[in-house]
């Protein structure tokens, strides 16, 4: 990793985050499945998978929209985010209707994006600190 190529570093980090989200949710799903039931573990992994897909979709769409002119990008971005919000709400609504007791497991898996992003941020800061020394 060279300090004069920050775009390459950022691209590697953004490619790695969805994989790490899925991996962390899978690792945490195993104890959930053992402590509760296998369906709980499955919902935990499903939440992480949905979060990883959402992150990858967001990254791809932002890259595409930023390549456009400002007005078109803003309009397309707003439509995309509204659609994304509707899809996320629809998934949560379906889980509430069909499996209300598994919602917390899905939310926990969906929330693995937070510790993964935090860990990547700390890792990058530590890496940048070594570049300056």
C-alpha positions as CSV (number, residue, x, y, z in Angstrom):
1,X,0.0,0.0,0.0
2,X,1.6,3.2,-1.2
3,X,0.8,6.5,0.4
4,X,0.8,8.3,-2.9
5,X,-2.1,6.2,-4.2
6,X,-5.0,6.9,-1.8
7,X,-7.6,6.1,-4.4
8,X,-6.3,2.5,-4.6
9,X,-6.4,2.2,-0.8
10,X,-9.9,3.5,-0.6
11,X,-11.1,1.2,-3.4
12,X,-9.6,-1.8,-1.6
13,X,-11.3,-0.8,1.6
14,X,-14.7,-0.3,0.0
15,X,-14.4,-3.7,-1.8
16,X,-13.4,-5.4,1.5
17,X,-16.2,-4.0,3.7
18,X,-19.1,-6.0,2.3
19,X,-17.1,-9.2,2.6
20,X,-16.2,-8.3,6.2
21,X,-19.8,-7.5,7.0
22,X,-20.9,-10.9,5.7
23,X,-18.0,-12.7,7.5
24,X,-18.7,-11.0,10.8
25,X,-22.4,-11.8,10.7
26,X,-21.7,-15.4,9.8
27,X,-19.2,-15.7,12.7
28,X,-21.7,-14.1,15.1
29,X,-24.6,-16.2,13.7
30,X,-23.0,-19.4,14.9
31,X,-23.3,-18.6,18.7
32,X,-26.8,-17.2,18.0
33,X,-27.8,-20.5,16.4
34,X,-26.4,-22.5,19.2
35,X,-27.8,-20.3,22.0
36,X,-31.3,-19.9,20.5
37,X,-32.1,-21.9,17.4
38,X,-30.8,-22.4,13.8
39,X,-33.5,-20.0,12.4
40,X,-32.2,-17.2,14.6
41,X,-28.7,-17.8,13.2
42,X,-30.1,-17.8,9.7
43,X,-31.8,-14.5,10.2
44,X,-28.5,-13.1,11.7
45,X,-26.6,-14.1,8.5
46,X,-29.5,-12.8,6.3
47,X,-29.3,-9.4,8.0
48,X,-25.6,-9.3,7.4
49,X,-26.0,-10.4,3.8
50,X,-28.7,-7.8,3.2
51,X,-26.4,-5.1,4.8
52,X,-23.5,-6.2,2.6
53,X,-25.6,-6.1,-0.5
54,X,-26.9,-2.7,0.5
55,X,-23.4,-1.4,1.0
56,X,-22.1,-2.8,-2.3
57,X,-25.2,-1.3,-4.1
58,X,-24.7,2.1,-2.5
59,X,-21.0,2.1,-3.4
60,X,-21.7,1.2,-7.0
61,X,-24.5,3.6,-7.5
62,X,-22.6,6.5,-5.9
63,X,-19.7,5.9,-8.3
64,X,-22.1,5.9,-11.2
65,X,-24.0,9.0,-10.1
66,X,-21.0,11.1,-9.3
67,X,-19.8,10.6,-12.9
68,X,-22.9,12.5,-14.2
69,X,-23.6,16.2,-14.2
70,X,-24.6,17.7,-10.8
71,X,-28.4,18.2,-11.5
72,X,-28.9,14.7,-13.0
73,X,-26.8,13.1,-10.2
74,X,-28.8,14.8,-7.5
75,X,-32.2,13.7,-9.0
76,X,-31.0,10.2,-9.6
77,X,-29.5,10.0,-6.2
78,X,-32.7,11.1,-4.5
79,X,-34.7,8.5,-6.4
80,X,-32.2,5.8,-5.6
81,X,-32.2,6.6,-1.9
82,X,-36.0,6.7,-1.7
83,X,-36.1,3.3,-3.5
84,X,-33.5,1.9,-1.2
85,X,-35.4,3.1,1.9
86,X,-38.6,1.6,0.6
87,X,-36.9,-1.7,0.0
88,X,-35.3,-1.8,3.4
89,X,-38.7,-0.9,5.0
90,X,-40.4,-3.6,3.0
91,X,-37.9,-6.3,4.2
92,X,-38.3,-5.2,7.8
93,X,-42.1,-5.2,7.4
94,X,-42.1,-8.7,5.9
95,X,-40.0,-10.0,8.8
96,X,-42.3,-8.3,11.3
97,X,-45.3,-9.9,9.7
98,X,-43.9,-13.4,9.2
99,X,-41.3,-13.8,11.9
100,X,-41.7,-11.1,14.5
101,X,-39.6,-12.9,17.1
102,X,-36.6,-13.0,14.7
103,X,-36.5,-9.3,14.0
104,X,-33.8,-8.6,16.6
105,X,-31.6,-11.3,15.0
106,X,-32.0,-9.7,11.6
107,X,-31.3,-6.2,12.9
108,X,-28.2,-7.4,14.8
109,X,-26.9,-9.0,11.5
110,X,-27.9,-5.9,9.6
111,X,-26.0,-3.7,12.1
112,X,-22.7,-5.5,11.6
113,X,-21.9,-2.7,9.2
114,X,-21.2,-0.4,12.2
115,X,-18.3,-2.4,13.8
116,X,-16.9,-3.3,10.4
117,X,-16.8,0.3,9.3
118,X,-15.4,1.4,12.7
119,X,-12.6,-1.3,12.5
120,X,-11.8,-0.3,8.9
121,X,-11.6,3.4,10.0
122,X,-9.2,2.6,12.9
123,X,-7.1,0.3,10.7
124,X,-6.8,3.0,8.0
125,X,-5.9,5.7,10.6
126,X,-3.2,3.5,12.0
127,X,-2.0,2.8,8.5
128,X,-1.9,6.5,7.6
129,X,0.0,7.2,10.9
130,X,2.7,4.7,9.9
131,X,3.0,6.5,6.5
132,X,3.7,9.8,8.3
133,X,6.4,8.4,10.5
